[in-house]
Amino acid sequence: MKTFAAVVLASQGIGQAVYLRSTNASRPTCNLFQCPDGLMPKVDHHELTGESAEECCDETCGYWVKNKGCGGGYNKNEAYYSNVGQSSQMCCDKQCGDFQCKSKYEPRSSETSGASHDACCQKTCALHSCSGIWATDSSKLHLVGETDEDCCLPTCAQFECQNASILWFKDPDKKDVVASDAESCCMPQCKHPEQIVCDDGYRVPLSKENDTTTEGEAYCCDMTCNAYNCSAGWLKNETKLY
């Protein structure tokens, strides 16, 4: 915008008009400037005047990381990319590095993002208490884990005997035994053909076929007449041998 000022000078009674022209071209405010990709308008951009990124914009973390990268000991984090910043501390996550963990904890990878005990350390099985149907596995105490499956051994209390065979039944006296198989955890019925094998001259009587036992053949097998030695004066009754 152009302005004119008239100055009237009086000299020797002669009036002279001198017109002085001054120029004051106003600059646009930064809120009219479009920041390039990766740059954000400065906080007070609506109060600033300017026509360049340097005057009107700030670098974002995304722009800074793309052009300079996170420094050693830091990891990228896209969650910060829209923030204004120009340093690893402002734009990146610190790595755990050689963070010192408490006893019974194991460090995560040195490149894991974090700067606290929770972020950089993991519980070992030494801190886990096995629930009722599990038993402590001393060989895993130094391993990272927080569950029964990670840290403990299964006991017979969780083994389903009849999933193995309808001829097996749970043995209540073995619920705390560390095992997960029928032979270790269950009782067979006397009629189980593989678990109860009577010696010659013995067999499982009908009255015991559905019984369960922890004594095996000693309980299930009864002597037959075929194995009995008759005393003098007696002959075996062939109809009762078996």
C-alpha positions as CSV (number, residue, x, y, z in Angstrom):
1,M,0.0,0.0,0.0
2,K,1.4,3.4,-1.0
3,T,1.1,6.6,1.1
4,F,2.0,10.2,0.4
5,A,3.0,12.8,2.9
6,A,2.9,16.5,2.1
7,V,5.4,18.7,3.8
8,V,5.1,22.4,3.5
9,L,8.3,24.3,3.9
10,A,8.4,28.0,4.4
11,S,11.4,29.7,3.1
12,Q,11.8,33.4,2.4
13,G,8.1,33.6,2.3
14,I,7.7,31.2,-0.6
15,G,5.7,28.2,0.1
16,Q,6.9,25.0,-1.4
17,A,5.1,21.6,-1.3
18,V,7.4,18.6,-1.2
19,Y,5.7,15.2,-1.5
20,L,7.6,12.3,0.1
21,R,6.6,8.8,-1.0
22,S,7.1,5.9,1.4
23,T,6.4,2.3,0.8
24,N,5.2,-0.3,3.4
25,A,4.4,-3.5,1.7
26,S,2.8,-5.8,4.5
27,R,3.8,-9.5,4.5
28,P,1.2,-12.3,4.8
29,T,0.8,-14.3,8.0
30,C,2.0,-17.9,8.3
31,N,-1.5,-19.2,8.6
32,L,-1.7,-18.7,4.8
33,F,1.4,-20.8,4.2
34,Q,1.1,-24.5,3.4
35,C,3.8,-26.5,5.2
36,P,5.5,-29.3,3.1
37,D,5.0,-32.9,4.0
38,G,6.8,-33.8,7.2
39,L,6.5,-30.3,8.6
40,M,3.9,-28.8,10.9
41,P,2.8,-25.2,11.3
42,K,4.5,-23.5,14.3
43,V,2.3,-23.2,17.4
44,D,2.0,-19.4,16.9
45,H,1.8,-19.5,13.1
46,H,-1.3,-17.4,13.0
47,E,0.7,-14.5,14.6
48,L,3.8,-14.9,12.6
49,T,4.5,-13.4,9.2
50,G,6.4,-15.3,6.6
51,E,6.4,-17.1,3.3
52,S,8.8,-20.0,3.9
53,A,9.0,-23.3,5.7
54,E,11.8,-22.0,7.8
55,E,9.7,-19.0,9.0
56,C,6.4,-20.8,9.4
57,C,6.9,-24.5,10.1
58,D,8.6,-27.0,12.5
59,E,10.0,-30.4,11.7
60,T,8.0,-33.4,12.9
61,C,9.5,-36.5,14.4
62,G,8.5,-38.4,11.2
63,Y,10.5,-36.0,9.1
64,W,13.5,-36.0,11.4
65,V,13.6,-39.8,11.7
66,K,13.2,-40.2,8.0
67,N,16.2,-37.9,7.3
68,K,18.4,-38.6,10.2
69,G,17.2,-41.8,11.9
70,C,17.1,-42.7,15.5
71,G,20.5,-42.8,17.1
72,G,22.2,-45.8,18.7
73,G,20.3,-47.2,21.6
74,Y,16.9,-46.0,20.3
75,N,14.1,-47.5,18.3
76,K,11.7,-46.0,15.8
77,N,8.1,-45.5,17.0
78,E,5.6,-44.3,14.4
79,A,3.3,-43.1,17.2
80,Y,5.5,-40.1,17.6
81,Y,5.8,-39.2,13.9
82,S,3.2,-36.4,14.0
83,N,4.8,-34.8,17.1
84,V,7.1,-31.8,16.6
85,G,10.6,-32.9,17.5
86,Q,14.2,-33.1,16.3
87,S,16.1,-35.6,18.5
88,S,16.2,-39.2,19.4
89,Q,15.1,-38.4,22.9
90,M,11.9,-36.7,21.6
91,C,11.2,-38.9,18.6
92,C,12.3,-42.4,19.5
93,D,12.0,-45.1,22.2
94,K,15.0,-45.8,24.3
95,Q,16.3,-49.4,24.2
96,C,16.6,-51.5,27.3
97,G,20.3,-52.0,26.6
98,D,22.0,-53.5,29.7
99,F,19.2,-52.8,32.1
100,Q,19.8,-54.5,35.4
101,C,16.9,-56.8,36.4
102,K,16.0,-58.0,40.0
103,S,16.7,-61.5,41.3
104,K,14.5,-64.1,39.6
105,Y,13.9,-62.0,36.6
106,E,15.5,-62.4,33.2
107,P,16.4,-59.4,30.9
108,R,14.6,-59.0,27.6
109,S,16.6,-58.5,24.4
110,S,18.8,-55.4,24.7
111,E,17.1,-54.0,21.6
112,T,13.7,-54.1,23.3
113,S,12.1,-50.6,23.7
114,G,11.9,-49.6,27.4
115,A,13.5,-47.9,30.3
116,S,11.7,-49.5,33.3
117,H,11.9,-52.9,35.1
118,D,8.5,-54.0,33.7
119,A,9.4,-53.1,30.1
120,C,12.9,-54.6,30.2
121,C,12.6,-57.7,32.5
122,Q,10.6,-60.9,32.5
123,K,9.5,-63.1,35.4
124,T,11.0,-66.6,35.7
125,C,9.3,-69.7,36.8
126,A,11.0,-69.2,40.2
127,L,8.3,-66.6,40.9
128,H,5.3,-68.8,39.8
129,S,3.2,-70.9,42.1
130,C,1.8,-74.0,40.5
131,S,-1.9,-74.5,41.0
132,G,-3.5,-77.6,42.5
133,I,-3.3,-80.0,39.6
134,W,0.3,-79.1,38.7
135,A,3.6,-79.7,40.4
136,T,6.7,-77.5,40.5
137,D,9.4,-78.4,37.9
138,S,12.7,-77.5,39.5
139,S,14.4,-77.8,36.1
140,K,12.5,-74.8,34.8
141,L,13.0,-72.3,37.7
142,H,15.5,-70.3,35.7
143,L,13.3,-70.2,32.6
144,V,11.0,-67.3,31.6
145,G,7.4,-68.1,32.4
146,E,4.3,-67.1,34.2
147,T,1.8,-70.0,33.7
148,D,1.4,-73.5,34.8
149,E,2.0,-74.7,31.3
150,D,5.3,-72.9,31.1
151,C,6.6,-73.7,34.6
152,C,5.0,-76.8,36.0
153,L,4.5,-80.5,35.5
154,P,1.0,-82.1,35.1
155,T,-0.1,-84.4,37.9
156,C,-2.5,-87.4,37.7
157,A,-5.3,-85.1,39.1
158,Q,-5.8,-83.7,35.6
159,F,-5.5,-86.9,33.7
160,E,-8.8,-88.4,32.4
161,C,-8.4,-92.1,32.7
162,Q,-11.4,-93.1,30.6
163,N,-10.1,-91.1,27.7
164,A,-7.4,-93.7,27.5
165,S,-9.8,-96.6,27.9
166,I,-13.2,-97.4,29.4
167,L,-11.3,-100.1,31.4
168,W,-9.3,-97.5,33.4
169,F,-10.6,-95.6,36.4
170,K,-9.1,-92.7,38.3
171,D,-6.9,-93.7,41.3
172,P,-7.6,-91.1,44.1
173,D,-4.3,-92.0,45.8
174,K,-2.3,-90.9,42.8
175,K,-3.7,-87.4,42.3
176,D,-0.4,-85.8,43.3
177,V,1.8,-88.1,41.3
178,V,3.6,-86.3,38.5
179,A,2.5,-88.2,35.4
180,S,0.1,-88.1,32.5
181,D,-0.5,-91.7,31.4
182,A,-3.0,-94.4,32.3
183,E,-0.5,-96.8,33.8
184,S,0.8,-94.2,36.2
185,C,-2.5,-92.5,37.2
186,C,-5.3,-95.0,36.9
187,M,-6.6,-98.3,38.2
188,P,-7.6,-101.0,35.7
189,Q,-10.7,-103.1,35.9
190,C,-9.9,-106.7,36.5
191,K,-11.2,-107.6,33.0
192,H,-8.6,-105.4,31.4
193,P,-7.0,-107.9,29.0
194,E,-3.6,-106.1,28.8
195,Q,-3.2,-105.0,32.4
196,I,-4.5,-108.1,34.2
197,V,-2.9,-111.3,32.9
198,C,-3.5,-114.3,35.2
199,D,-1.0,-117.1,35.5
200,D,-1.8,-120.6,34.3
201,G,-4.4,-122.1,36.6
202,Y,-5.8,-118.7,37.5
203,R,-8.5,-116.5,36.1
204,V,-10.7,-113.5,36.8
205,P,-14.0,-114.7,38.2
206,L,-17.2,-113.1,36.8
207,S,-17.8,-111.5,40.2
208,K,-14.6,-109.4,39.9
209,E,-14.5,-108.5,36.3
210,N,-15.8,-104.9,36.9
211,D,-13.8,-104.3,40.1
212,T,-10.9,-101.8,40.0
213,T,-7.7,-102.5,41.9
214,T,-4.2,-101.2,42.6
215,E,-3.1,-104.8,43.4
216,G,-3.3,-106.1,39.9
217,E,-3.4,-109.9,39.5
218,A,-3.0,-110.5,43.2
219,Y,-6.5,-109.2,43.7
220,C,-8.1,-110.0,40.4
221,C,-7.0,-113.6,39.7
222,D,-8.4,-116.5,41.6
223,M,-7.0,-120.0,41.4
224,T,-9.0,-122.4,39.4
225,C,-9.5,-126.1,40.2
226,N,-7.0,-126.9,37.4
227,A,-4.2,-125.5,39.6
228,Y,-5.4,-127.2,42.7
229,N,-3.7,-130.4,43.8
230,C,-6.2,-132.8,45.3
231,S,-5.2,-134.7,48.4
232,A,-4.9,-138.4,48.6
233,G,-8.1,-140.1,48.0
234,W,-9.6,-137.4,45.8
235,L,-9.7,-137.0,42.1
236,K,-10.1,-133.7,40.1
237,N,-13.6,-133.0,38.8
238,E,-13.0,-132.4,35.2
239,T,-16.1,-130.2,35.0
240,K,-14.7,-127.8,37.5
241,L,-11.2,-127.3,36.2
242,Y,-11.8,-123.8,34.8
